[in-house]
């Protein structure tokens, strides 16, 4: 049985065309989000998240209440965060400061 490459006649310099095609496919899949999925999940608690974001734990609570980041509830009182998901959420949120201001104003009105 003949291989696929022997069935196609690339003519003179056809090998370089095949190499170019392989290079472009490799570059496409290397840059693709499907291939670059995160391999690890890093679960941390609220004080550790505050430390990494260089904010207070209250600021983390405000980010959660404003809907900017998600928290994981484990049991009754244990709250954890996926650090990579938090970073992605903050990057994807158009205006974190505005969301925090809105939530802060809402809380002040309730008082």
C-alpha positions, 0 to 999 in steps of 0.5 A: 500500500502506498503512503498518501505523500507518494500518491500526491505529486508536489512537483519540484520543491513540493517538500517545502510546500508540505513543510510550510503547511505542517508549520502553519498547522502546528502554529495554529494549534499551538496558539489555539485555546483548546491546546493551551488549556490550563493543566492545574487548578489552584484552590486557595482561601480568602486570605491567600487570594487577598495576599496575591491580589494585594488587596484586603479580605474585605475587597475580595468579599466586595469582588464576590458580592459584585459578581466579578469573581466566583467563590467555591463553597465547601460545606457550611463555612469553608470558602475557596477560590480557583486562583486562575479562574479569578484572574481570568474573571478580573481580566474579562470584567470590563470595569472592576472599579465601577462594579465595586463602586456600584456595590459599595453604593448599594450597601451604603443605601441599605444602612 
